């Protein structure tokens, strides 16, 4: 199966289009010890709770920066977390926003897809087709790539709203995604901009392309899963290939809940998101 088909299958098996962002912050993890031990242990407990509470997300997304900040221990911990997720049957998206000149992108792609064995990667499009191309070559092996299009951060407007050829730059990026498209080519579109999300979703549907969307910004950044699903439905999109992400608001939910059961609190967030999405669907 190609990556898009694998996404649809995972959504059906887990009854979820939620993406759980696994971004470690030692100061927020209620387990004491060295990063190389604490990080895998923390996320393993969350995965246990997801299974025990029947609250499995549709995909797991580690952000590499949160591991790399802890040096070699952090990198090794990231590999352990990814392996743990894969053994449990999850698809894994690595949020690393890679891209460079062609031969460097090829090295990045080999590192991510072959060594780490993740299923998909976030990719920056600014350097163009020869920079993005090496990642898309792995689509024939069932891998995916999510190209940054309309991101969820406030500063996105600084560049992505610039007018090019009479349209905002993010629409020009969307045009390139359609041009470069292979099965497994997706787009990152933030939940914090539901109007743009619906516009982009409709844009991808119209030429008949299946472009899975990775939609960050729900939870700590203020986006709403309900608004996301409404925008996708309004565009006539196939919901089971998309993923709605929550990171800090999910994995550190125990802090807001005021409970010591950090794993149970995270599972509760996934379960509630699944219910919220299900009501709109």
N, C-alpha and C positions, 0 to 999 in steps of 0.2 A: 504494500500500500504506500501511496505517497503521504507526505506529512499532513495534508489537509484531510485525507481520509482517516488517518490515524487520530486526528483531533475529534472528528465526528464519532468514531468508535469509542474513544475514551469518554466523551460526554455521555454517550448512551450507557456505557458500563458503570460509570460513577454517578449517573443522573445529576451531572453538574457541569456548568461552564465557568465555575469559579477558578481563578488562578491564585494560589497562595504564594505570596512573595516571601521567600526565606532569606531575610537580610539580618545577619547577626550583629548585635550590639552588646558587647560583654557587660556593659554597665546596666543593661536592662534584663539580662538573662539571670534568673534567680537560682543559678547553680554556681558554686564557687570552684575555681580551678583555672588551669591554663587554657587558652583558647583552643588548642588542638584537641583537648579532651571535652571541654564544656560545650563547644558548638555542636559537634555531632550528637552528643548526648541530649542536648536540648531539642534538636529537631527530630531525633528518633522518638522522643517522648510525644511530640506533637503528632507524628505519623501514627504512633500507636493509638493515640486518642481519636484521630480521624477514623481509624478502622473500628475501634471499640464503640464509638458513638454513631456509627453509620453516617459519617459526615465527610466523605472523601471529596476533595476538590477535583476539578477536571484537569489540572496540571499544576506543577510546582515550578516556581521561578526564583532561583537564587540570583542575587545581584553580586557579581564578582568583586566589586569594590569593597563590600562589607567584609569579605574574607581576606582580600589582599592587604587590607590595613593592618592585619596581624602577622604579616610577613610569611615565612615559609610554613609556620604552623597553621596560619589561616588558609593558605593554598591547599595544604594537605587535608584540612578540615572540610574544605569545599568539595574536594574529590570524594571524601567519605560520605558527605551528605548526598551528593549526586548519586553515588553508587547505592546508597540506602534507598533512595527514592526509586531508582531503576529496578532494584530487586523486588520492590513492592508493587511494581507494575505501572508506576506513574510515568507520564511524559514529562520531560524536564526542558525548560527554556532557560538558557543562560542569558541574563541581562548584562551584557558587557559592552554593547554599542561599538563594536569593532569596525574598522575600515582603514585602509591606507592604500599606497600604490599597489599595483597588482601582485607582485611577488610577496609583499608583506601581508597582504590580505590572504594569500594562499597559505602562508605560514600560520596566520591566525586561525584560518578554517581548519587546517590539519590539527592544530592544538585543541580546538574546541570540539570538533566533530569526531576526531579519531581518538585522541588521548582521553579527554573528559567524557566522550561518548554521550554528549547531550543531544537532544532531539531537535533543538532549534536555538537560534541566536538572534539578539537584536543587533542591527547593522545601521551605521550612519551613511547616508547617501551623498554627502556633500562633494566627495571627490569623483563621483560619476560611475559610469558603467564598468570600467576596467577595475575599479575598486570594489564594486559590489559583486561582480561576476564570479570570482572564486568561491563565494559563499553559495551562490545559486547552483553551481556545478554539483553540489552535494544533494540537491533535490532529487536526483535520480536514485539516491541511496535511501530515500525516505526521510531526509532531513528537511528542516525549514529555516527561513530567515525572515525576521520581522524588520522592515525598513522604517526608520523614524520618519513620521509624516506630520502629525499634529500632536505634539507632546503635551503632557498635563501640567507642566510647571508654568508659573506666572510669566516668566521671562520668555516663553515661547513666542509671544507677540513681537519681540524685538527683531527676530529674523523671519519667522514663518509666516507673518502677516504682510511682509514686504510685497509690493505689487510688481509682478513680472509678467510681461505680455498681457497686461490688463487683468490679471488674476493674482490672488495671494500665492506666495511661494509654495505653501503646502499643497495647493492644487496642482502646481507644476510637478511637485514630487510625486503626487498621485498619478499623474500622466506617465511619468517614467516607470512607476511600478507596473502599470498596465503594459507598457512597452517591453519591459524586461521580464514580464511574468512567466514563471514556470510553476507547475503545481507544487505548492509549498511556500510560495512567496507571499508574505503577509505584510501588514502595516501596523505601526504603533500609533494609536489615536486616543487621546486622553478623554477620560470621563468628565473632566472639568469643563469641557467645551461641547455640550450635547448638540448644539446647533451644527457645529462643524462636523461632529461625529455622524449625524444623520446625512449631511451633505456628502461626506466622503463615502459613507456606506452605500448610498444611492449611486454615486459615481462608479464604484467598483462593480455593482450589480448590473448596471446597464449594458456594458459590453460583454456580459456573460462570464466574467472572470470570477473564480472563487478565490477571494483574497481574505484569508483569516485575519481578524483584527485582534490585537493585544491591547486591552483597554485599561491602562493604569489610572489611578487617581481616586478610587473609591476608598472611603474611610478617612484616614488622617488628612488627605488633601481636599476632602469635602465633596467628592463626586458621589452620585447616587446610582446604585445598581438598577433601581426602577427606571430612572431616566435613561440609562444606557439601553436597557431592553426595549423601551418605548421607541427610542431613536432607531434601533436596528429593525424593529418590526415595521416602523413607518416607511423604511426604505425597501421593504420586501426581502430582507436578508435571511439567509439560512443560519439560524441561531447557533446550531451545535458546533460550528467550526470556529466560533469566536470565544475569547476568554476575557473575563472581567476580573481585574487584579485588585487585591488588597494585601498590603504588606504589614506596615507598622500597626495598623488598626486591628489586624488579625492576630499576628504572632505575639503581640504584647497586650492583648486584650485583658489579661489578668490584672493589669495595673488599673484600668478603668473600672473593672468589676470589683476590685478590692478583695481579691481572693488569692489564696496560695496555689490553687489548682490551675497553673499556667497552661497546661496542655488541654484541660477540659474547657477553659475559657476560649482558647483558640478554636477548638472543635465546635463550640457553640456559635462562634462567628460564622464559620463555614456553613453550619446547618441553617442558621438564620438567613444568610445570603442565598442559599439554595431555595429556601422557602419564599423569600422575597421575589426572586427571579421567577420561580414557578407560578406565583400568583399573577404576574404580568403576562407570562407566556400563555 
